[in-house]
């Protein structure tokens, strides 16, 4: 089956008014075609949403058992990954709160349920926190105690914190596995300008005291 045809079947099933009329033909994919389609679903971020869609509309029987099992295994692994990340997320939040630091979560978990109905269906790679510029250094110190470091700490731009890299990433890595390296991006503005794109955003007035 041509790759574009298989992708079209997937996208048709993901529409607001889903079309499952051709989904049964995916069971005719050979092993190589199935691996190629699964790899595309992983890269596009659609694998878990597609599985939920066919489950919701009771169309899983139209898929081959191998293809369905591969999708379900991805969801099981991503649930464990999510649980691990939520634990780290809570640990950092509690540390910030204990020091009287206000922080807002951007992207990721904060998109549920508006952007994504279930956090387990979203592949998240990092955390994003918004803090007042005056708290950047204090947050950086807290993150250092948790094993994070940054090569560039800024009070006006994004600061990227990473834990030590103990594994050289390859294309064969399982993106749904528990993280071997964590990343946290620290922001002091909702939007940071870039050399090629500028945004006009309201000025945030941070409170001088935490209550």
Short mmCIF file of the C-alpha atoms (twelve columns), coordinates in Angstrom:
data_MODEL
# 
_entry.id   MODEL 
# 
loop_
_atom_site.group_PDB 
_atom_site.id 
_atom_site.type_symbol 
_atom_site.label_atom_id 
_atom_site.label_alt_id 
_atom_site.label_comp_id 
_atom_site.label_asym_id 
_atom_site.label_seq_id 
_atom_site.Cartn_x 
_atom_site.Cartn_y 
_atom_site.Cartn_z 
_atom_site.pdbx_PDB_model_num 
ATOM 1   C CA . UNK A 1   0.000   0.000  0.000  1 
ATOM 2   C CA . UNK A 2   1.422   3.459  -0.897 1 
ATOM 3   C CA . UNK A 3   2.469   5.460  2.159  1 
ATOM 4   C CA . UNK A 4   0.288   8.438  1.243  1 
ATOM 5   C CA . UNK A 5   -2.783  6.218  1.034  1 
ATOM 6   C CA . UNK A 6   -2.139  4.779  4.492  1 
ATOM 7   C CA . UNK A 7   -1.575  8.258  5.924  1 
ATOM 8   C CA . UNK A 8   -4.802  9.464  4.321  1 
ATOM 9   C CA . UNK A 9   -6.726  6.648  6.005  1 
ATOM 10  C CA . UNK A 10  -5.276  7.632  9.377  1 
ATOM 11  C CA . UNK A 11  -6.079  11.324 8.911  1 
ATOM 12  C CA . UNK A 12  -9.621  10.529 7.777  1 
ATOM 13  C CA . UNK A 13  -10.160 8.554  10.976 1 
ATOM 14  C CA . UNK A 14  -8.901  11.485 13.067 1 
ATOM 15  C CA . UNK A 15  -11.379 14.024 11.667 1 
ATOM 16  C CA . UNK A 16  -14.042 15.554 13.861 1 
ATOM 17  C CA . UNK A 17  -16.504 13.525 11.817 1 
ATOM 18  C CA . UNK A 18  -14.316 10.407 11.462 1 
ATOM 19  C CA . UNK A 19  -14.319 8.254  8.362  1 
ATOM 20  C CA . UNK A 20  -13.461 4.618  9.086  1 
ATOM 21  C CA . UNK A 21  -14.617 3.297  5.727  1 
ATOM 22  C CA . UNK A 22  -11.101 2.324  4.614  1 
ATOM 23  C CA . UNK A 23  -9.480  1.537  7.948  1 
ATOM 24  C CA . UNK A 24  -9.813  -2.204 7.382  1 
ATOM 25  C CA . UNK A 25  -7.306  -2.004 4.526  1 
ATOM 26  C CA . UNK A 26  -4.566  -1.206 7.062  1 
ATOM 27  C CA . UNK A 27  -4.713  -4.853 8.096  1 
ATOM 28  C CA . UNK A 28  -3.230  -5.682 4.672  1 
ATOM 29  C CA . UNK A 29  0.027   -3.852 5.422  1 
ATOM 30  C CA . UNK A 30  3.120   -6.035 5.427  1 
ATOM 31  C CA . UNK A 31  5.631   -5.848 8.274  1 
ATOM 32  C CA . UNK A 32  7.772   -3.216 6.587  1 
ATOM 33  C CA . UNK A 33  4.797   -1.024 5.726  1 
ATOM 34  C CA . UNK A 34  3.464   -1.313 9.282  1 
ATOM 35  C CA . UNK A 35  6.807   -0.248 10.759 1 
ATOM 36  C CA . UNK A 36  6.983   2.704  8.379  1 
ATOM 37  C CA . UNK A 37  3.450   3.822  9.236  1 
ATOM 38  C CA . UNK A 38  4.047   3.445  12.979 1 
ATOM 39  C CA . UNK A 39  7.242   5.490  12.693 1 
ATOM 40  C CA . UNK A 40  5.289   8.250  10.930 1 
ATOM 41  C CA . UNK A 41  2.589   8.134  13.621 1 
ATOM 42  C CA . UNK A 42  5.290   8.514  16.284 1 
ATOM 43  C CA . UNK A 43  7.007   11.441 14.550 1 
ATOM 44  C CA . UNK A 44  3.725   13.216 13.862 1 
ATOM 45  C CA . UNK A 45  2.495   12.770 17.432 1 
ATOM 46  C CA . UNK A 46  -0.676  11.073 16.206 1 
ATOM 47  C CA . UNK A 47  -0.106  7.487  17.350 1 
ATOM 48  C CA . UNK A 48  -1.843  7.713  20.718 1 
ATOM 49  C CA . UNK A 49  -4.654  9.966  19.485 1 
ATOM 50  C CA . UNK A 50  -5.323  7.548  16.646 1 
ATOM 51  C CA . UNK A 51  -5.517  4.648  19.083 1 
ATOM 52  C CA . UNK A 52  -7.964  6.542  21.295 1 
ATOM 53  C CA . UNK A 53  -10.062 7.429  18.245 1 
ATOM 54  C CA . UNK A 54  -10.447 3.828  17.080 1 
ATOM 55  C CA . UNK A 55  -11.111 2.707  20.665 1 
ATOM 56  C CA . UNK A 56  -13.785 5.361  21.181 1 
ATOM 57  C CA . UNK A 57  -15.550 4.406  17.968 1 
ATOM 58  C CA . UNK A 58  -15.056 0.665  18.512 1 
ATOM 59  C CA . UNK A 59  -13.028 0.296  15.334 1 
ATOM 60  C CA . UNK A 60  -10.021 -1.523 16.808 1 
ATOM 61  C CA . UNK A 61  -11.139 -4.840 15.319 1 
ATOM 62  C CA . UNK A 62  -10.527 -3.372 11.876 1 
ATOM 63  C CA . UNK A 63  -6.799  -3.226 12.652 1 
ATOM 64  C CA . UNK A 64  -4.485  -6.208 12.604 1 
ATOM 65  C CA . UNK A 65  -3.675  -7.577 16.052 1 
ATOM 66  C CA . UNK A 66  0.037   -6.730 15.612 1 
ATOM 67  C CA . UNK A 67  -0.686  -3.127 14.646 1 
ATOM 68  C CA . UNK A 68  -3.187  -2.693 17.464 1 
ATOM 69  C CA . UNK A 69  -0.834  -4.280 19.997 1 
ATOM 70  C CA . UNK A 70  1.975   -1.946 18.897 1 
ATOM 71  C CA . UNK A 71  -0.231  1.096  19.510 1 
ATOM 72  C CA . UNK A 72  -1.466  -0.181 22.863 1 
ATOM 73  C CA . UNK A 73  2.106   -0.852 23.998 1 
ATOM 74  C CA . UNK A 74  2.976   2.757  23.144 1 
ATOM 75  C CA . UNK A 75  0.105   4.006  25.277 1 
ATOM 76  C CA . UNK A 76  1.090   1.788  28.222 1 
ATOM 77  C CA . UNK A 77  4.668   3.055  28.078 1 
ATOM 78  C CA . UNK A 78  3.576   6.672  27.752 1 
ATOM 79  C CA . UNK A 79  1.393   6.325  30.844 1 
ATOM 80  C CA . UNK A 80  4.450   5.227  32.829 1 
ATOM 81  C CA . UNK A 81  6.455   8.076  31.313 1 
ATOM 82  C CA . UNK A 82  3.718   10.530 32.254 1 
ATOM 83  C CA . UNK A 83  3.570   9.229  35.825 1 
ATOM 84  C CA . UNK A 84  7.331   9.645  36.158 1 
ATOM 85  C CA . UNK A 85  7.241   13.174 34.739 1 
ATOM 86  C CA . UNK A 86  4.335   14.175 36.977 1 
ATOM 87  C CA . UNK A 87  6.347   13.022 39.976 1 
ATOM 88  C CA . UNK A 88  9.252   15.237 38.952 1 
ATOM 89  C CA . UNK A 89  6.867   18.086 38.180 1 
ATOM 90  C CA . UNK A 90  5.320   17.866 41.650 1 
ATOM 91  C CA . UNK A 91  8.739   17.690 43.315 1 
ATOM 92  C CA . UNK A 92  9.876   20.908 41.597 1 
ATOM 93  C CA . UNK A 93  6.611   22.720 42.309 1 
ATOM 94  C CA . UNK A 94  6.749   21.825 45.979 1 
ATOM 95  C CA . UNK A 95  10.326  23.094 46.202 1 
ATOM 96  C CA . UNK A 96  9.382   26.395 44.568 1 
ATOM 97  C CA . UNK A 97  6.330   26.788 46.805 1 
ATOM 98  C CA . UNK A 98  8.388   26.096 49.919 1 
ATOM 99  C CA . UNK A 99  10.602  29.067 48.995 1 
ATOM 100 C CA . UNK A 100 7.640   31.352 48.329 1 
ATOM 101 C CA . UNK A 101 8.252   31.419 44.577 1 
ATOM 102 C CA . UNK A 102 5.242   31.782 42.318 1 
ATOM 103 C CA . UNK A 103 5.481   29.867 39.057 1 
ATOM 104 C CA . UNK A 104 3.009   29.240 36.259 1 
ATOM 105 C CA . UNK A 105 3.088   26.159 34.067 1 
ATOM 106 C CA . UNK A 106 3.180   26.713 30.314 1 
ATOM 107 C CA . UNK A 107 2.325   24.180 27.595 1 
ATOM 108 C CA . UNK A 108 2.510   20.489 28.442 1 
ATOM 109 C CA . UNK A 109 0.191   19.447 31.271 1 
ATOM 110 C CA . UNK A 110 -1.480  22.868 31.277 1 
ATOM 111 C CA . UNK A 111 -3.039  22.132 27.866 1 
ATOM 112 C CA . UNK A 112 -5.363  19.478 29.299 1 
ATOM 113 C CA . UNK A 113 -8.241  19.274 28.546 1 
ATOM 114 C CA . UNK A 114 -8.485  22.218 26.106 1 
ATOM 115 C CA . UNK A 115 -5.852  21.016 23.642 1 
ATOM 116 C CA . UNK A 116 -5.615  17.365 24.648 1 
ATOM 117 C CA . UNK A 117 -8.370  15.536 26.514 1 
ATOM 118 C CA . UNK A 118 -6.025  13.135 28.296 1 
ATOM 119 C CA . UNK A 119 -2.365  13.892 29.181 1 
ATOM 120 C CA . UNK A 120 -1.491  10.247 28.519 1 
ATOM 121 C CA . UNK A 121 -2.248  10.840 24.827 1 
ATOM 122 C CA . UNK A 122 0.378   13.569 24.539 1 
ATOM 123 C CA . UNK A 123 4.099   12.925 24.209 1 
ATOM 124 C CA . UNK A 124 5.774   15.503 26.452 1 
ATOM 125 C CA . UNK A 125 9.519   16.054 26.497 1 
ATOM 126 C CA . UNK A 126 10.110  18.914 28.926 1 
ATOM 127 C CA . UNK A 127 8.666   21.311 31.482 1 
ATOM 128 C CA . UNK A 128 8.050   25.029 30.981 1 
ATOM 129 C CA . UNK A 129 7.794   27.391 33.943 1 
ATOM 130 C CA . UNK A 130 7.034   31.112 33.962 1 
ATOM 131 C CA . UNK A 131 8.524   33.049 36.888 1 
ATOM 132 C CA . UNK A 132 9.254   36.653 37.780 1 
ATOM 133 C CA . UNK A 133 12.704  37.869 36.653 1 
ATOM 134 C CA . UNK A 134 13.595  38.570 40.299 1 
ATOM 135 C CA . UNK A 135 13.206  34.865 41.099 1 
ATOM 136 C CA . UNK A 136 15.340  33.452 38.291 1 
ATOM 137 C CA . UNK A 137 18.474  33.007 40.359 1 
ATOM 138 C CA . UNK A 138 16.585  31.423 43.255 1 
ATOM 139 C CA . UNK A 139 14.850  28.997 40.887 1 
ATOM 140 C CA . UNK A 140 18.179  28.153 39.270 1 
ATOM 141 C CA . UNK A 141 19.633  27.277 42.668 1 
ATOM 142 C CA . UNK A 142 16.703  25.001 43.474 1 
ATOM 143 C CA . UNK A 143 17.040  23.250 40.121 1 
ATOM 144 C CA . UNK A 144 20.762  22.739 40.701 1 
ATOM 145 C CA . UNK A 145 19.961  20.776 43.867 1 
ATOM 146 C CA . UNK A 146 17.831  18.502 41.688 1 
ATOM 147 C CA . UNK A 147 20.650  17.895 39.220 1 
ATOM 148 C CA . UNK A 148 19.710  20.472 36.568 1 
ATOM 149 C CA . UNK A 149 22.170  22.931 35.061 1 
ATOM 150 C CA . UNK A 150 22.129  25.600 32.366 1 
ATOM 151 C CA . UNK A 151 24.831  27.053 30.165 1 
ATOM 152 C CA . UNK A 152 23.035  30.399 29.952 1 
ATOM 153 C CA . UNK A 153 20.995  31.898 32.774 1 
ATOM 154 C CA . UNK A 154 18.921  34.891 31.737 1 
ATOM 155 C CA . UNK A 155 16.372  37.154 33.411 1 
ATOM 156 C CA . UNK A 156 14.965  38.333 30.090 1 
ATOM 157 C CA . UNK A 157 15.237  35.273 27.821 1 
ATOM 158 C CA . UNK A 158 14.506  31.568 28.052 1 
ATOM 159 C CA . UNK A 159 16.931  29.552 30.181 1 
ATOM 160 C CA . UNK A 160 17.198  25.870 29.318 1 
ATOM 161 C CA . UNK A 161 18.045  23.530 32.203 1 
ATOM 162 C CA . UNK A 162 19.119  19.919 31.640 1 
ATOM 163 C CA . UNK A 163 20.059  16.963 33.775 1 
ATOM 164 C CA . UNK A 164 23.286  15.141 32.800 1 
ATOM 165 C CA . UNK A 165 23.141  13.230 29.521 1 
ATOM 166 C CA . UNK A 166 24.122  9.631  30.251 1 
ATOM 167 C CA . UNK A 167 22.958  8.187  26.944 1 
ATOM 168 C CA . UNK A 168 23.721  9.285  23.396 1 
ATOM 169 C CA . UNK A 169 20.342  9.509  21.622 1 
ATOM 170 C CA . UNK A 170 19.824  7.482  18.450 1 
ATOM 171 C CA . UNK A 171 16.980  7.027  15.996 1 
ATOM 172 C CA . UNK A 172 16.302  3.645  17.572 1 
ATOM 173 C CA . UNK A 173 15.434  5.125  20.966 1 
ATOM 174 C CA . UNK A 174 11.932  4.512  22.283 1 
ATOM 175 C CA . UNK A 175 10.367  7.956  22.572 1 
ATOM 176 C CA . UNK A 176 7.685   6.604  24.924 1 
ATOM 177 C CA . UNK A 177 10.159  5.238  27.467 1 
ATOM 178 C CA . UNK A 178 10.865  6.953  30.777 1 
ATOM 179 C CA . UNK A 179 13.215  9.871  30.207 1 
ATOM 180 C CA . UNK A 180 16.944  9.355  30.547 1 
ATOM 181 C CA . UNK A 181 17.520  13.109 30.513 1 
ATOM 182 C CA . UNK A 182 15.163  15.800 31.757 1 
ATOM 183 C CA . UNK A 183 14.729  19.323 30.442 1 
ATOM 184 C CA . UNK A 184 13.123  22.368 32.040 1 
ATOM 185 C CA . UNK A 185 12.752  25.684 30.224 1 
ATOM 186 C CA . UNK A 186 12.504  28.734 32.473 1 
ATOM 187 C CA . UNK A 187 10.659  31.781 31.116 1 
ATOM 188 C CA . UNK A 188 10.153  35.300 32.418 1 
ATOM 189 C CA . UNK A 189 7.718   36.285 29.658 1 
ATOM 190 C CA . UNK A 190 4.898   34.401 27.983 1 
ATOM 191 C CA . UNK A 191 6.536   34.983 24.592 1 
ATOM 192 C CA . UNK A 192 10.225  35.545 23.858 1 
ATOM 193 C CA . UNK A 193 11.174  37.460 20.742 1 
ATOM 194 C CA . UNK A 194 13.571  35.915 18.265 1 
ATOM 195 C CA . UNK A 195 15.888  37.557 15.703 1 
ATOM 196 C CA . UNK A 196 13.414  36.772 12.918 1 
ATOM 197 C CA . UNK A 197 10.078  37.254 14.707 1 
ATOM 198 C CA . UNK A 198 8.838   39.796 17.239 1 
ATOM 199 C CA . UNK A 199 5.601   39.734 19.253 1 
ATOM 200 C CA . UNK A 200 3.661   42.465 20.982 1 
ATOM 201 C CA . UNK A 201 2.466   41.109 24.323 1 
ATOM 202 C CA . UNK A 202 1.059   42.751 27.472 1 
ATOM 203 C CA . UNK A 203 3.614   43.667 30.115 1 
ATOM 204 C CA . UNK A 204 3.417   41.388 33.156 1 
ATOM 205 C CA . UNK A 205 3.484   43.244 36.462 1 
ATOM 206 C CA . UNK A 206 4.675   40.788 39.093 1 
ATOM 207 C CA . UNK A 207 3.658   41.348 42.735 1 
ATOM 208 C CA . UNK A 208 6.435   42.614 44.956 1 
ATOM 209 C CA . UNK A 209 5.421   40.275 47.774 1 
ATOM 210 C CA . UNK A 210 4.087   36.728 47.832 1 
ATOM 211 C CA . UNK A 211 0.973   36.076 49.811 1 
# 
